Each structure stands twice: as structure tokens, then as C-alpha cells.
Amino acid sequence: MNNIILIGFMGTGKTSVGETLSNSLKMAFADTDQLIEKKEKKTISKIFEVSGEDEFRKMETELLKEMVINTKNTVISVGGGLPIREENRRLLKELGIVVFLKTDAQTIIERLKDDNTRPLLQSGNVFEKVNRMLMERNPIYKDACSFSVETSQKNVIEITEEIEERIHENACD
Ligand code: S3P
């Protein structure tokens, strides 16, 4: 089985859906944030604090390049900002089938309101930030994916089943 990659904004459920999907399909599971944290022996917040966002983005690209070579039969959830770099979008397509988990702003804000692990949402007005970032990023996610799944009103099992049913589609909308 080809790798299946889950992309989408923070709080769209990439990690929990990825774990459930990998169990159901008897595939391995990997999460780019977790792999970077392990490699750097630091949390994502600490990496942003010490090295900055640009360095973190370079780490994501390096990891993707390694995964294109090493990773097979794996469901991979990737950090919300990873598809922003064009190079990364090209690497994602090489890596496997890309599924965009699409969630509305209100649901994301509700899920992330007490979260302190996402450095990009720790200052300023979260409502404005999430809305602005979603406007910027949704076309990018759309450009990067094989198909998208609307997740706002669905639970993890429903989203997982929908991905399994639609895995052979190849048109993102
Ligand atoms: C980021 C999303 C995070 C993490 C980092 C930056 C982003 O991953 O990579 O905080 O730019 O959207 P999740 O999408 O898993 O929260």
C-alpha cells in the first residue's frame, strides 16, 4: 500500500485520525512533529523559541526528503505549516496519497482555545489569526492534496471510514 499523508490546519485531527486509520488499514503510523521532536530532543515550542520558525521549516523539508527514501506502507500526519513550501508539496506528492482534512474556523478555534503547544497561536487574537491563516492556507492545502474530507461535524471514526472509502480518488475540491 502507498503511504497516506494527512494534511490540514492545526486542530483538524490529523494525528488522531492518522492513528485510527493506520490501525484499521494495518499500516504503520508516523507524525512529522513527533519525529522532529524526537530527533531534536526538544518540543516544537522549544524549537520555535530557540531556533525560530525558518529553522523548523528546514527541519520539516529535511525530514520529508528522508521519508521519501525510507518510508513505506505508513499513514503520515504532517505539521499544519509543512505544505506551505512548494518544495514540500512536491515531496508530499512523491511520498504518497495526500488527504486534506478540512475544518471550519469556528471548530478549530473551539478545539485550540486552551492549547499552549502551538507556538503560532500563542499571541494576538486567536480568532483573527486562525481566520487569516485559513484563508492563506486553504488554497495551498487544496493544491497539495489528492482529495479532501470535510471533518467539522464528524468524529474520528467517521472521518477514518470516509478516507478508506475514498482512498482511490484523485481530485481535490
Ligand atoms: C504548525 C502546526 C503544528 C506544528 C507547528 C507549526 C503550523 O502542527 O508543526 O506548531 O504552522 O500550522 P499541527 O498541525 O500538528 O498542530
Backbone and ligand atoms as CSV (ligand in chain L), in Angstrom:
chain,resi,resn,atom,element,x,y,z
A,1,MET,N,N,0.852,-1.206,0.000
A,1,MET,CA,C,0.000,0.000,0.000
A,1,MET,C,C,0.880,1.246,0.000
A,2,ASN,N,N,0.485,2.211,-0.828
A,2,ASN,CA,C,1.142,3.513,-0.855
A,2,ASN,C,C,1.021,4.196,0.519
A,3,ASN,N,N,1.931,5.091,0.835
A,3,ASN,CA,C,1.746,5.889,2.051
A,3,ASN,C,C,0.498,6.758,1.905
A,4,ILE,N,N,-0.143,7.059,3.049
A,4,ILE,CA,C,-1.268,8.003,3.059
A,4,ILE,C,C,-0.853,9.165,3.946
A,5,ILE,N,N,-0.924,10.386,3.411
A,5,ILE,CA,C,-0.464,11.549,4.167
A,5,ILE,C,C,-1.650,12.450,4.500
A,6,LEU,N,N,-1.751,12.844,5.756
A,6,LEU,CA,C,-2.838,13.720,6.185
A,6,LEU,C,C,-2.302,15.130,6.365
A,7,ILE,N,N,-2.900,16.085,5.626
A,7,ILE,CA,C,-2.517,17.485,5.779
A,7,ILE,C,C,-3.735,18.276,6.239
A,8,GLY,N,N,-3.491,19.497,6.724
A,8,GLY,CA,C,-4.590,20.366,7.149
A,8,GLY,C,C,-4.128,21.247,8.286
A,9,PHE,N,N,-4.990,22.169,8.658
A,9,PHE,CA,C,-4.644,23.153,9.683
A,9,PHE,C,C,-4.481,22.482,11.056
A,10,MET,N,N,-3.832,23.194,11.967
A,10,MET,CA,C,-3.736,22.731,13.359
A,10,MET,C,C,-5.152,22.448,13.881
A,11,GLY,N,N,-5.296,21.369,14.630
A,11,GLY,CA,C,-6.592,21.087,15.255
A,11,GLY,C,C,-7.605,20.418,14.340
A,12,THR,N,N,-7.181,19.969,13.164
A,12,THR,CA,C,-8.145,19.300,12.268
A,12,THR,C,C,-8.206,17.799,12.532
A,13,GLY,N,N,-7.379,17.302,13.457
A,13,GLY,CA,C,-7.458,15.884,13.851
A,13,GLY,C,C,-6.522,14.980,13.077
A,14,LYS,N,N,-5.473,15.558,12.465
A,14,LYS,CA,C,-4.574,14.740,11.635
A,14,LYS,C,C,-3.958,13.586,12.425
A,15,THR,N,N,-3.517,13.861,13.652
A,15,THR,CA,C,-2.832,12.822,14.425
A,15,THR,C,C,-3.815,11.754,14.895
A,16,SER,N,N,-4.957,12.156,15.447
A,16,SER,CA,C,-5.884,11.119,15.934
A,16,SER,C,C,-6.493,10.331,14.783
A,17,VAL,N,N,-6.820,10.991,13.677
A,17,VAL,CA,C,-7.340,10.253,12.516
A,17,VAL,C,C,-6.235,9.346,11.960
A,18,GLY,N,N,-5.014,9.861,11.907
A,18,GLY,CA,C,-3.891,9.071,11.381
A,18,GLY,C,C,-3.672,7.796,12.170
A,19,GLU,N,N,-3.739,7.898,13.497
A,19,GLU,CA,C,-3.542,6.704,14.332
A,19,GLU,C,C,-4.648,5.682,14.082
A,20,THR,N,N,-5.887,6.159,14.049
A,20,THR,CA,C,-7.025,5.252,13.848
A,20,THR,C,C,-6.971,4.611,12.463
A,21,LEU,N,N,-6.663,5.418,11.449
A,21,LEU,CA,C,-6.597,4.912,10.072
A,21,LEU,C,C,-5.482,3.874,9.926
A,22,SER,N,N,-4.348,4.142,10.546
A,22,SER,CA,C,-3.223,3.196,10.409
A,22,SER,C,C,-3.574,1.865,11.075
A,23,ASN,N,N,-4.282,1.908,12.222
A,23,ASN,CA,C,-4.718,0.653,12.866
A,23,ASN,C,C,-5.680,-0.099,11.968
A,24,SER,N,N,-6.637,0.635,11.424
A,24,SER,CA,C,-7.656,-0.011,10.616
A,24,SER,C,C,-7.064,-0.636,9.355
A,25,LEU,N,N,-6.092,0.035,8.740
A,25,LEU,CA,C,-5.513,-0.488,7.490
A,25,LEU,C,C,-4.275,-1.354,7.732
A,26,LYS,N,N,-3.939,-1.555,9.021
A,26,LYS,CA,C,-2.741,-2.331,9.396
A,26,LYS,C,C,-1.487,-1.754,8.741
A,27,MET,N,N,-1.394,-0.438,8.821
A,27,MET,CA,C,-0.210,0.253,8.313
A,27,MET,C,C,0.518,0.868,9.511
A,28,ALA,N,N,1.773,1.255,9.294
A,28,ALA,CA,C,2.499,1.961,10.359
A,28,ALA,C,C,1.974,3.396,10.449
A,29,PHE,N,N,2.318,4.084,11.533
A,29,PHE,CA,C,1.906,5.486,11.697
A,29,PHE,C,C,3.124,6.347,12.005
A,30,ALA,N,N,3.177,7.535,11.415
A,30,ALA,CA,C,4.247,8.495,11.743
A,30,ALA,C,C,3.666,9.901,11.754
A,31,ASP,N,N,4.219,10.748,12.583
A,31,ASP,CA,C,3.766,12.138,12.702
A,31,ASP,C,C,5.016,13.014,12.606
A,32,THR,N,N,5.029,13.938,11.645
A,32,THR,CA,C,6.281,14.699,11.417
A,32,THR,C,C,6.689,15.523,12.651
A,33,ASP,N,N,5.721,16.114,13.349
A,33,ASP,CA,C,6.080,16.886,14.556
A,33,ASP,C,C,6.752,15.987,15.594
A,34,GLN,N,N,6.157,14.793,15.789
A,34,GLN,CA,C,6.738,13.864,16.785
A,34,GLN,C,C,8.140,13.428,16.371
A,35,LEU,N,N,8.338,13.187,15.061
A,35,LEU,CA,C,9.670,12.749,14.596
A,35,LEU,C,C,10.702,13.862,14.775
A,36,ILE,N,N,10.284,15.104,14.504
A,36,ILE,CA,C,11.222,16.232,14.672
A,36,ILE,C,C,11.544,16.422,16.158
A,37,GLU,N,N,10.536,16.316,17.010
A,37,GLU,CA,C,10.776,16.465,18.459
A,37,GLU,C,C,11.773,15.413,18.956
A,38,LYS,N,N,11.615,14.194,18.438
A,38,LYS,CA,C,12.491,13.098,18.863
A,38,LYS,C,C,13.931,13.343,18.388
A,39,LYS,N,N,14.029,13.752,17.122
A,39,LYS,CA,C,15.342,13.984,16.520
A,39,LYS,C,C,16.080,15.125,17.229
A,40,GLU,N,N,15.340,16.204,17.516
A,40,GLU,CA,C,15.952,17.400,18.118
A,40,GLU,C,C,16.001,17.320,19.650
A,41,LYS,N,N,15.320,16.329,20.196
A,41,LYS,CA,C,15.184,16.192,21.654
A,41,LYS,C,C,14.630,17.478,22.291
A,42,LYS,N,N,13.709,18.113,21.602
A,42,LYS,CA,C,13.050,19.329,22.106
A,42,LYS,C,C,11.599,19.322,21.647
A,43,THR,N,N,10.743,20.014,22.408
A,43,THR,CA,C,9.355,20.158,21.953
A,43,THR,C,C,9.319,21.149,20.778
A,44,ILE,N,N,8.207,21.117,20.031
A,44,ILE,CA,C,8.050,22.066,18.913
A,44,ILE,C,C,8.140,23.507,19.453
A,45,SER,N,N,7.498,23.761,20.592
A,45,SER,CA,C,7.540,25.119,21.158
A,45,SER,C,C,8.969,25.552,21.423
A,46,LYS,N,N,9.774,24.645,21.989
A,46,LYS,CA,C,11.171,24.962,22.304
A,46,LYS,C,C,11.969,25.213,21.012
A,47,ILE,N,N,11.704,24.405,19.981
A,47,ILE,CA,C,12.415,24.600,18.701
A,47,ILE,C,C,12.108,25.990,18.138
A,48,PHE,N,N,10.822,26.382,18.178
A,48,PHE,CA,C,10.448,27.723,17.690
A,48,PHE,C,C,11.146,28.798,18.529
A,49,GLU,N,N,11.188,28.575,19.838
A,49,GLU,CA,C,11.770,29.580,20.743
A,49,GLU,C,C,13.281,29.716,20.511
A,50,VAL,N,N,13.968,28.579,20.409
A,50,VAL,CA,C,15.435,28.598,20.339
A,50,VAL,C,C,15.927,28.859,18.915
A,51,SER,N,N,15.321,28.203,17.920
A,51,SER,CA,C,15.870,28.261,16.553
A,51,SER,C,C,15.019,29.102,15.602
A,52,GLY,N,N,13.744,29.314,15.933
A,52,GLY,CA,C,12.861,30.111,15.072
A,52,GLY,C,C,12.123,29.261,14.047
A,53,GLU,N,N,11.094,29.888,13.447
A,53,GLU,CA,C,10.233,29.151,12.502
A,53,GLU,C,C,10.995,28.710,11.255
A,54,ASP,N,N,11.889,29.576,10.724
A,54,ASP,CA,C,12.608,29.212,9.482
A,54,ASP,C,C,13.394,27.921,9.650
A,55,GLU,N,N,14.079,27.803,10.789
A,55,GLU,CA,C,14.865,26.578,11.039
A,55,GLU,C,C,13.940,25.363,11.138
A,56,PHE,N,N,12.801,25.558,11.801
A,56,PHE,CA,C,11.828,24.462,11.916
A,56,PHE,C,C,11.362,24.025,10.530
A,57,ARG,N,N,11.105,25.002,9.642
A,57,ARG,CA,C,10.663,24.662,8.280
A,57,ARG,C,C,11.739,23.876,7.537
A,58,LYS,N,N,13.009,24.229,7.771
A,58,LYS,CA,C,14.094,23.467,7.142
A,58,LYS,C,C,14.105,22.034,7.665
A,59,MET,N,N,13.872,21.884,8.969
A,59,MET,CA,C,13.832,20.525,9.556
A,59,MET,C,C,12.723,19.707,8.905
A,60,GLU,N,N,11.562,20.363,8.658
A,60,GLU,CA,C,10.449,19.638,8.020
A,60,GLU,C,C,10.863,19.156,6.625
A,61,THR,N,N,11.515,20.024,5.856
A,61,THR,CA,C,11.923,19.637,4.493
A,61,THR,C,C,12.943,18.506,4.533
A,62,GLU,N,N,13.915,18.602,5.442
A,62,GLU,CA,C,14.925,17.531,5.555
A,62,GLU,C,C,14.270,16.198,5.893
A,63,LEU,N,N,13.338,16.240,6.848
A,63,LEU,CA,C,12.639,15.021,7.244
A,63,LEU,C,C,11.861,14.433,6.070
A,64,LEU,N,N,11.167,15.288,5.328
A,64,LEU,CA,C,10.396,14.803,4.175
A,64,LEU,C,C,11.297,14.120,3.161
A,65,LYS,N,N,12.448,14.717,2.907
A,65,LYS,CA,C,13.387,14.113,1.946
A,65,LYS,C,C,13.795,12.714,2.416
A,66,GLU,N,N,14.053,12.582,3.708
A,66,GLU,CA,C,14.414,11.253,4.245
A,66,GLU,C,C,13.236,10.290,4.092
A,67,MET,N,N,12.035,10.794,4.376
A,67,MET,CA,C,10.860,9.904,4.335
A,67,MET,C,C,10.574,9.418,2.918
A,68,VAL,N,N,10.805,10.266,1.912
A,68,VAL,CA,C,10.597,9.849,0.520
A,68,VAL,C,C,11.461,8.625,0.220
A,69,ILE,N,N,12.635,8.581,0.815
A,69,ILE,CA,C,13.538,7.445,0.577
A,69,ILE,C,C,13.173,6.233,1.447
A,70,ASN,N,N,12.839,6.482,2.733
A,70,ASN,CA,C,12.754,5.376,3.712
A,70,ASN,C,C,11.356,4.858,4.023
A,71,THR,N,N,10.325,5.658,3.770
A,71,THR,CA,C,9.027,5.345,4.389
A,71,THR,C,C,8.065,4.673,3.408
A,72,LYS,N,N,7.536,3.541,3.852
A,72,LYS,CA,C,6.591,2.788,3.012
A,72,LYS,C,C,5.444,2.295,3.897
A,73,ASN,N,N,4.283,2.074,3.298
A,73,ASN,CA,C,3.154,1.462,3.994
A,73,ASN,C,C,2.838,2.159,5.332
A,74,THR,N,N,2.854,3.487,5.304
A,74,THR,CA,C,2.706,4.269,6.536
A,74,THR,C,C,1.659,5.370,6.351
A,75,VAL,N,N,0.849,5.577,7.400
A,75,VAL,CA,C,-0.020,6.758,7.441
A,75,VAL,C,C,0.788,7.852,8.136
A,76,ILE,N,N,0.904,9.002,7.481
A,76,ILE,CA,C,1.788,10.063,7.996
A,76,ILE,C,C,0.969,11.333,8.215
A,77,SER,N,N,0.920,11.818,9.450
A,77,SER,CA,C,0.275,13.117,9.653
A,77,SER,C,C,1.383,14.170,9.694
A,78,VAL,N,N,1.170,15.273,9.000
A,78,VAL,CA,C,2.239,16.284,8.915
A,78,VAL,C,C,1.809,17.588,9.569
A,79,GLY,N,N,2.760,18.345,10.070
A,79,GLY,CA,C,2.501,19.632,10.715
A,79,GLY,C,C,1.703,20.542,9.782
A,80,GLY,N,N,0.840,21.372,10.385
A,80,GLY,CA,C,-0.074,22.201,9.594
A,80,GLY,C,C,0.604,23.144,8.612
A,81,GLY,N,N,1.832,23.544,8.913
A,81,GLY,CA,C,2.510,24.510,8.029
A,81,GLY,C,C,3.425,23.855,7.006
A,82,LEU,N,N,3.573,22.560,7.084
A,82,LEU,CA,C,4.536,21.870,6.206
A,82,LEU,C,C,4.238,22.050,4.711
A,83,PRO,N,N,2.962,22.003,4.283
A,83,PRO,CA,C,2.712,22.135,2.835
A,83,PRO,C,C,2.939,23.548,2.282
A,84,ILE,N,N,3.258,24.516,3.137
A,84,ILE,CA,C,3.416,25.893,2.647
A,84,ILE,C,C,4.570,25.994,1.650
A,85,ARG,N,N,5.677,25.318,1.911
A,85,ARG,CA,C,6.808,25.364,0.976
A,85,ARG,C,C,6.482,24.550,-0.269
A,86,GLU,N,N,6.710,25.167,-1.422
A,86,GLU,CA,C,6.393,24.472,-2.678
A,86,GLU,C,C,7.182,23.167,-2.792
A,87,GLU,N,N,8.439,23.233,-2.371
A,87,GLU,CA,C,9.294,22.035,-2.417
A,87,GLU,C,C,8.654,20.893,-1.612
A,88,ASN,N,N,8.080,21.260,-0.472
A,88,ASN,CA,C,7.444,20.233,0.367
A,88,ASN,C,C,6.214,19.635,-0.311
A,89,ARG,N,N,5.475,20.478,-1.037
A,89,ARG,CA,C,4.277,19.952,-1.724
A,89,ARG,C,C,4.701,18.930,-2.781
A,90,ARG,N,N,5.800,19.216,-3.458
A,90,ARG,CA,C,6.312,18.279,-4.462
A,90,ARG,C,C,6.740,16.971,-3.778
A,91,LEU,N,N,7.424,17.108,-2.639
A,91,LEU,CA,C,7.874,15.915,-1.909
A,91,LEU,C,C,6.684,15.103,-1.387
A,92,LEU,N,N,5.644,15.804,-0.938
A,92,LEU,CA,C,4.451,15.106,-0.428
A,92,LEU,C,C,3.841,14.239,-1.519
A,93,LYS,N,N,3.782,14.792,-2.733
A,93,LYS,CA,C,3.199,14.013,-3.846
A,93,LYS,C,C,4.032,12.782,-4.158
A,94,GLU,N,N,5.354,12.916,-3.997
A,94,GLU,CA,C,6.230,11.751,-4.203
A,94,GLU,C,C,6.024,10.711,-3.110
A,95,LEU,N,N,5.730,11.211,-1.908
A,95,LEU,CA,C,5.652,10.346,-0.730
A,95,LEU,C,C,4.397,9.472,-0.716
A,96,GLY,N,N,3.287,9.942,-1.289
A,96,GLY,CA,C,2.081,9.105,-1.270
A,96,GLY,C,C,0.812,9.846,-1.632
A,97,ILE,N,N,-0.311,9.290,-1.177
A,97,ILE,CA,C,-1.629,9.881,-1.445
A,97,ILE,C,C,-1.871,10.950,-0.376
A,98,VAL,N,N,-2.176,12.160,-0.795
A,98,VAL,CA,C,-2.298,13.271,0.162
A,98,VAL,C,C,-3.774,13.593,0.406
A,99,VAL,N,N,-4.193,13.511,1.661
A,99,VAL,CA,C,-5.589,13.760,2.032
A,99,VAL,C,C,-5.652,15.030,2.890
A,100,PHE,N,N,-6.498,15.957,2.470
A,100,PHE,CA,C,-6.638,17.244,3.170
A,100,PHE,C,C,-7.828,17.167,4.130
A,101,LEU,N,N,-7.567,17.279,5.429
A,101,LEU,CA,C,-8.650,17.340,6.419
A,101,LEU,C,C,-9.067,18.801,6.562
A,102,LYS,N,N,-10.299,19.065,6.125
A,102,LYS,CA,C,-10.803,20.438,6.027
A,102,LYS,C,C,-11.757,20.705,7.186
A,103,THR,N,N,-11.490,21.735,7.968
A,103,THR,CA,C,-12.313,22.015,9.153
A,103,THR,C,C,-12.611,23.507,9.192
A,104,ASP,N,N,-13.832,23.897,9.620
A,104,ASP,CA,C,-14.144,25.336,9.619
A,104,ASP,C,C,-13.470,26.053,10.797
A,105,ALA,N,N,-13.356,27.368,10.647
A,105,ALA,CA,C,-12.608,28.190,11.608
A,105,ALA,C,C,-13.179,28.052,13.021
A,106,GLN,N,N,-14.518,28.075,13.133
A,106,GLN,CA,C,-15.146,28.029,14.450
A,106,GLN,C,C,-14.768,26.750,15.208
A,107,THR,N,N,-14.793,25.614,14.507
A,107,THR,CA,C,-14.458,24.326,15.129
A,107,THR,C,C,-12.991,24.323,15.557
A,108,ILE,N,N,-12.117,24.841,14.709
A,108,ILE,CA,C,-10.689,24.874,15.043
A,108,ILE,C,C,-10.453,25.752,16.281
A,109,ILE,N,N,-11.080,26.919,16.303
A,109,ILE,CA,C,-10.893,27.843,17.431
A,109,ILE,C,C,-11.367,27.187,18.732
A,110,GLU,N,N,-12.520,26.523,18.652
A,110,GLU,CA,C,-13.072,25.840,19.823
A,110,GLU,C,C,-12.095,24.763,20.325
A,111,ARG,N,N,-11.521,24.003,19.384
A,111,ARG,CA,C,-10.608,22.912,19.774
A,111,ARG,C,C,-9.293,23.432,20.337
A,112,LEU,N,N,-8.846,24.584,19.841
A,112,LEU,CA,C,-7.494,25.045,20.207
A,112,LEU,C,C,-7.485,26.143,21.267
A,113,LYS,N,N,-8.681,26.485,21.802
A,113,LYS,CA,C,-8.720,27.674,22.655
A,113,LYS,C,C,-7.869,27.546,23.928
A,114,ASP,N,N,-7.727,26.358,24.465
A,114,ASP,CA,C,-6.907,26.199,25.677
A,114,ASP,C,C,-5.563,25.529,25.399
A,115,ASP,N,N,-5.177,25.470,24.136
A,115,ASP,CA,C,-3.947,24.755,23.758
A,115,ASP,C,C,-2.741,25.688,23.904
A,116,ASN,N,N,-1.674,25.167,24.524
A,116,ASN,CA,C,-0.473,26.008,24.594
A,116,ASN,C,C,0.727,25.358,23.899
A,117,THR,N,N,0.444,24.372,23.035
A,117,THR,CA,C,1.546,23.669,22.372
A,117,THR,C,C,1.786,24.174,20.946
A,118,ARG,N,N,0.936,25.094,20.455
A,118,ARG,CA,C,1.114,25.612,19.092
A,118,ARG,C,C,1.679,27.038,19.175
A,119,PRO,N,N,3.005,27.167,18.959
A,119,PRO,CA,C,3.635,28.483,19.139
A,119,PRO,C,C,3.030,29.581,18.260
A,120,LEU,N,N,2.511,29.227,17.088
A,120,LEU,CA,C,1.992,30.265,16.186
A,120,LEU,C,C,0.673,30.867,16.671
A,121,LEU,N,N,0.051,30.226,17.670
A,121,LEU,CA,C,-1.241,30.753,18.137
A,121,LEU,C,C,-1.178,31.281,19.568
A,122,GLN,N,N,0.026,31.523,20.063
A,122,GLN,CA,C,0.147,31.913,21.472
A,122,GLN,C,C,0.008,33.415,21.713
A,123,SER,N,N,0.114,34.236,20.660
A,123,SER,CA,C,-0.025,35.679,20.892
A,123,SER,C,C,-1.092,36.242,19.958
A,124,GLY,N,N,-1.618,37.403,20.338
A,124,GLY,CA,C,-2.609,38.067,19.493
A,124,GLY,C,C,-3.989,37.448,19.604
A,125,ASN,N,N,-4.854,37.879,18.716
A,125,ASN,CA,C,-6.242,37.438,18.729
A,125,ASN,C,C,-6.380,36.126,17.927
A,126,VAL,N,N,-6.659,35.037,18.652
A,126,VAL,CA,C,-6.690,33.703,18.023
A,126,VAL,C,C,-7.749,33.643,16.915
A,127,PHE,N,N,-8.899,34.286,17.154
A,127,PHE,CA,C,-9.983,34.276,16.166
A,127,PHE,C,C,-9.504,34.869,14.840
A,128,GLU,N,N,-8.881,36.075,14.927
A,128,GLU,CA,C,-8.394,36.731,13.700
A,128,GLU,C,C,-7.276,35.927,13.046
A,129,LYS,N,N,-6.390,35.421,13.894
A,129,LYS,CA,C,-5.245,34.672,13.365
A,129,LYS,C,C,-5.675,33.428,12.613
A,130,VAL,N,N,-6.556,32.634,13.243
A,130,VAL,CA,C,-6.996,31.387,12.610
A,130,VAL,C,C,-7.712,31.706,11.302
A,131,ASN,N,N,-8.578,32.724,11.309
A,131,ASN,CA,C,-9.301,33.071,10.082
A,131,ASN,C,C,-8.347,33.511,8.974
A,132,ARG,N,N,-7.366,34.338,9.331
A,132,ARG,CA,C,-6.412,34.819,8.323
A,132,ARG,C,C,-5.556,33.669,7.787
A,133,MET,N,N,-5.051,32.845,8.718
A,133,MET,CA,C,-4.181,31.739,8.293
A,133,MET,C,C,-4.946,30.729,7.431
A,134,LEU,N,N,-6.219,30.498,7.782
A,134,LEU,CA,C,-7.010,29.553,6.979
A,134,LEU,C,C,-7.220,30.085,5.562
A,135,MET,N,N,-7.457,31.403,5.453
A,135,MET,CA,C,-7.636,31.997,4.117
A,135,MET,C,C,-6.376,31.836,3.285
A,136,GLU,N,N,-5.234,32.017,3.941
A,136,GLU,CA,C,-3.958,31.874,3.216
A,136,GLU,C,C,-3.671,30.416,2.868
A,137,ARG,N,N,-3.964,29.536,3.815
A,137,ARG,CA,C,-3.503,28.152,3.664
A,137,ARG,C,C,-4.463,27.223,2.931
A,138,ASN,N,N,-5.773,27.462,3.020
A,138,ASN,CA,C,-6.695,26.501,2.394
A,138,ASN,C,C,-6.404,26.279,0.905
A,139,PRO,N,N,-6.102,27.361,0.120
A,139,PRO,CA,C,-5.756,27.103,-1.297
A,139,PRO,C,C,-4.481,26.274,-1.444
A,140,ILE,N,N,-3.577,26.414,-0.496
A,140,ILE,CA,C,-2.313,25.651,-0.547
A,140,ILE,C,C,-2.587,24.179,-0.266
A,141,TYR,N,N,-3.388,23.910,0.759
A,141,TYR,CA,C,-3.742,22.517,1.077
A,141,TYR,C,C,-4.451,21.882,-0.122
A,142,LYS,N,N,-5.340,22.675,-0.745
A,142,LYS,CA,C,-6.109,22.176,-1.884
A,142,LYS,C,C,-5.169,21.821,-3.032
A,143,ASP,N,N,-4.179,22.674,-3.228
A,143,ASP,CA,C,-3.204,22.446,-4.307
A,143,ASP,C,C,-2.391,21.171,-4.059
A,144,ALA,N,N,-2.193,20.866,-2.771
A,144,ALA,CA,C,-1.292,19.752,-2.429
A,144,ALA,C,C,-1.993,18.404,-2.379
A,145,CYS,N,N,-3.331,18.371,-2.353
A,145,CYS,CA,C,-3.986,17.100,-1.999
A,145,CYS,C,C,-4.529,16.301,-3.178
A,146,SER,N,N,-4.742,15.011,-2.938
A,146,SER,CA,C,-5.414,14.148,-3.905
A,146,SER,C,C,-6.930,14.255,-3.724
A,147,PHE,N,N,-7.377,14.361,-2.478
A,147,PHE,CA,C,-8.784,14.659,-2.203
A,147,PHE,C,C,-8.922,15.231,-0.797
A,148,SER,N,N,-10.071,15.888,-0.551
A,148,SER,CA,C,-10.275,16.499,0.768
A,148,SER,C,C,-11.470,15.861,1.470
A,149,VAL,N,N,-11.431,15.889,2.791
A,149,VAL,CA,C,-12.528,15.350,3.597
A,149,VAL,C,C,-12.976,16.446,4.559
A,150,GLU,N,N,-14.264,16.759,4.531
A,150,GLU,CA,C,-14.816,17.748,5.459
A,150,GLU,C,C,-14.935,17.093,6.834
A,151,THR,N,N,-14.342,17.688,7.867
A,151,THR,CA,C,-14.282,17.000,9.166
A,151,THR,C,C,-15.059,17.698,10.286
A,152,SER,N,N,-15.580,18.905,10.019
A,152,SER,CA,C,-16.111,19.722,11.123
A,152,SER,C,C,-17.187,19.028,11.962
A,153,GLN,N,N,-18.123,18.341,11.306
A,153,GLN,CA,C,-19.241,17.752,12.065
A,153,GLN,C,C,-19.052,16.252,12.287
A,154,LYS,N,N,-17.835,15.751,12.092
A,154,LYS,CA,C,-17.648,14.293,12.126
A,154,LYS,C,C,-16.689,13.871,13.226
A,155,ASN,N,N,-16.870,12.632,13.709
A,155,ASN,CA,C,-15.917,12.125,14.692
A,155,ASN,C,C,-14.798,11.355,13.981
A,156,VAL,N,N,-13.808,10.929,14.774
A,156,VAL,CA,C,-12.600,10.311,14.203
A,156,VAL,C,C,-12.948,9.065,13.389
A,157,ILE,N,N,-13.886,8.246,13.900
A,157,ILE,CA,C,-14.250,7.006,13.194
A,157,ILE,C,C,-14.888,7.331,11.836
A,158,GLU,N,N,-15.802,8.314,11.842
A,158,GLU,CA,C,-16.472,8.678,10.579
A,158,GLU,C,C,-15.469,9.193,9.547
A,159,ILE,N,N,-14.525,9.998,10.009
A,159,ILE,CA,C,-13.522,10.559,9.085
A,159,ILE,C,C,-12.647,9.428,8.530
A,160,THR,N,N,-12.252,8.523,9.432
A,160,THR,CA,C,-11.412,7.392,9.015
A,160,THR,C,C,-12.125,6.547,7.968
A,161,GLU,N,N,-13.409,6.246,8.213
A,161,GLU,CA,C,-14.164,5.411,7.256
A,161,GLU,C,C,-14.273,6.112,5.907
A,162,GLU,N,N,-14.502,7.428,5.953
A,162,GLU,CA,C,-14.629,8.160,4.679
A,162,GLU,C,C,-13.307,8.109,3.893
A,163,ILE,N,N,-12.198,8.248,4.573
A,163,ILE,CA,C,-10.904,8.188,3.869
A,163,ILE,C,C,-10.731,6.804,3.251
A,164,GLU,N,N,-11.054,5.762,4.010
A,164,GLU,CA,C,-10.892,4.401,3.479
A,164,GLU,C,C,-11.748,4.187,2.224
A,165,GLU,N,N,-12.976,4.752,2.249
A,165,GLU,CA,C,-13.853,4.586,1.085
A,165,GLU,C,C,-13.343,5.346,-0.127
A,166,ARG,N,N,-12.716,6.509,0.143
A,166,ARG,CA,C,-12.391,7.411,-0.985
A,166,ARG,C,C,-10.925,7.375,-1.391
A,167,ILE,N,N,-10.170,6.420,-0.859
A,167,ILE,CA,C,-8.711,6.466,-0.990
A,167,ILE,C,C,-8.232,6.430,-2.444
A,168,HIS,N,N,-9.094,5.961,-3.359
A,168,HIS,CA,C,-8.638,5.878,-4.752
A,168,HIS,C,C,-9.014,7.096,-5.589
A,169,GLU,N,N,-9.623,8.096,-4.920
A,169,GLU,CA,C,-9.966,9.317,-5.653
A,169,GLU,C,C,-8.728,10.144,-5.932
A,170,ASN,N,N,-8.822,10.970,-6.959
A,170,ASN,CA,C,-7.658,11.809,-7.232
A,170,ASN,C,C,-8.082,13.192,-7.740
A,171,ALA,N,N,-8.994,13.830,-7.022
A,171,ALA,CA,C,-9.395,15.173,-7.423
A,171,ALA,C,C,-9.747,15.955,-6.169
A,172,CYS,N,N,-8.973,16.964,-5.856
A,172,CYS,CA,C,-9.206,17.705,-4.627
A,172,CYS,C,C,-10.173,18.845,-4.871
A,173,ASP,N,N,-11.179,18.999,-3.974
A,173,ASP,CA,C,-12.049,20.181,-4.119
A,173,ASP,C,C,-12.322,20.792,-2.768
L,1,S3P,C1,C,2.213,24.406,12.709
L,1,S3P,C2,C,1.477,23.293,13.055
L,1,S3P,C3,C,1.899,22.369,14.110
L,1,S3P,C4,C,3.418,22.387,14.281
L,1,S3P,C5,C,3.891,23.792,14.485
L,1,S3P,C6,C,3.530,24.713,13.311
L,1,S3P,C7,C,1.684,25.310,11.652
L,1,S3P,O1,O,1.476,21.039,13.819
L,1,S3P,O2,O,4.053,21.815,13.173
L,1,S3P,O3,O,3.337,24.275,15.667
L,1,S3P,O4,O,2.444,26.122,11.106
L,1,S3P,O5,O,0.485,25.187,11.328
L,1,S3P,P1,P,-0.070,20.545,13.956
L,1,S3P,O6,O,-0.759,20.919,12.684
L,1,S3P,O7,O,0.062,19.056,14.099
L,1,S3P,O8,O,-0.638,21.188,15.140
